[in-house]
């Protein structure tokens, strides 16, 4: 009730009621705020303190517990298959029409930031699965505009042993760069680098960010040697470039790169010289622990819609521990910003979801299963086989594949061998096999056209 309600009920002067409420508040017996819809209405807020409500503290706590209990009881958990169907839609894999353009890519990067994927899989598999007619220029534009950057966050265990293609690389928004770099462990200062890589490292230390031509002339390395040394530093998590085209160039052998340049006439897509400046990765300003955990919790909610311990098993080891994230989730639920409850059946522990995700899961559950096939790379963040769905886990490698039918894994492709988890009729199996190994080719896309050309040539 408001102070005016007390005045009218007790027939006591306003000043006496104000003093009494202040004393009760100082003793922790009552709390002031806007607890009902009437007090929270814009008209009431404009009237200021006159419409503030007062409530006994323990009674308010009981109301709050009952409210959370009621909200949790409204939720009926979905199966693991329906949860996968929801995730495909939530991350845009099955969304129709598929988004496209720079702004849509920026939204994908914000959703997946901090998740490390083998460098070769980002554009060919992860981004292409979420965007219509994915164009590499979109990512270059984001990086050159300073809105996104790429880097290896997990420290390398050894130098020079892993090729750039398999190097785990994360795309992050520049505004959160200090968050990710403060969470990830720093590379070892005393690394055993090759002669060329050490020469480039020393040049960066002395001259700062530099273009590729300056690196070649400043270190007296051959261009091929400088390219190899850059690949070693990238694999070690020590350098990155202004544009994604620098990493893209390191992924493609020089002879194939020249063929692509000649055929497409897009040098910026594949040239080290057009990657902008290369520089050492500088550690960002340290984040307050509580602030960092809260930021990570919000990003994970944005990534999965529904978060529970098991769904995070493929996330980096250096993320905040689950018990620290739980404190943030519980606080956000108490503030009414997220929902807590049992959203996915068969998953133990506490689960928390964004309100939009809860409504989306309900609609997905009501949709009739149509036998839709979704093929994903093993490196994709949605490769949750053996985690959310039954079956053996598929290693997170670029060339591995997982085929889902209505959210249920039905076939896998690993180590060059395809294996069907679910028995199918011969016609259905042939169709599923094509979808598994050929990926999701969109009609009219450049990739589909290329695939048709390859088939006609054979």
C-alpha positions, 0 to 999 in steps of 0.5 A: 500500500502507499503512504496515502492509503495508510493515512486514510486507513489510520487517520494519522497525519502525513508527517507521522506516517512518513516518519514511521515508515522511515523507521520501519525501513531502517529496521529492515521491516518494510521495503518501498518500491513499485510492486503492482501494475497500478504503481508501475504504470507510466501515469503513476510513475510521473506522480513520483514518490506519492505513488510509491508502495510499501510492503512488509519484507518477509511478505514480499519475499513470499510473494516473490517465491510464489511468483517464480514458482508459478512461472516455472510451473507454466513451462512444459519441458521439450524433448532433446530433438525439439530443443535441437530444432529450436536451436537450428531456428534460434541460430538461423540455420533453418530460418526462412528466409535466411538473413543476408548482408553485413548487418545480419553477419554482425548479429551472427558474430555477436551470437557466436563470439568467443566460440572457437572454431577451426579457422578453415570452418568459419566461412565454408561451414559455420557462417555459410550455414546461417546466412543466405549467399554468404559473401566473404566481403561482409566479414572483411567489411566488419573487420576493417570497420573495427566492429569485429576481429578474429584471434586465437584465444586458447594458448597453443600447447606447442608451436609450429605443430598445427597448421593454420587450417585447424587452428581454433579461431574465435570471432569477437565483437571489438567492444568485448575484446577486453572481456575475451582476452582477459578471460583467456590465458595469455600465451607463454612469453618464452616461446620456441619460435622458428627463425622467421617467426622470431624475426617477424615477432621482433619486427612487430615489437619494434615497429608495431602494426605493419603491412605485409610488404613492410614485414618482408622488406624489414625482415629480409625474408622471402615472401614465402618465408614471411607467409610461413612465419605469419602462419606460425604466429597466427597458430600460436595466437600471437598475431592477427590482421585488420581484415579477415582476408589475411587469415583467409590467404593463409588457409589457401595454398599460394598456387590455388590462391593465384587461380582464384584471383585470376578467376574471380578478380577479387584480390582482396579476398585472397591476398596477404598484401590486401589484408591491412596491417598485421600486429601483435595481439595486445592483452586488453584491460582486465575486467572486474570478475563479477562484471566479466561473469555477467557479460559471459552469462548474457552472451551464452543466453544469447547464443543458446536461448536456454542455458544449462550445464550440459549444453556448455560442454563444447565451450572453452575451458577458460570460461567462468565456472558453472557455479559462478554463472549460476549466481548471475542466472539466479539474480537475473531471474529474481530481477525478472529478466530471464526465466528459470525452470525445466525447459529441456527434458532429460537434462539435470541441473538448473536451466535458465532461458530468455523469455523470447526463447521460451515462447519460441520453443513452445511454437517449435514443439507445436510444429509438425515434424516434416522430416527436414534434413540439416547437415552441419560440420562437426566444428559447428557450435550446434554439433551437440550429438552425444550431449543434448541428443543420443549417440556417440560424440562427433569430434569437432573437426571441419571435415566431420559431418552430422546429419539431423532429421527433425532434430534427431541425429541420423547419420555421421561422417567422420574419418572419411566414413559415413555411418547411419545411426537410424535405419532408413529405406534405400531411397531415404538413405540415398537422399540423406547420404547426399545431404550429409556429404554435399552439405546444404546447397542452396538453390541458385547459390554460387556453391550449388552452381559450382557443385553442379559444374563438378558433377557435370564434369565427371 
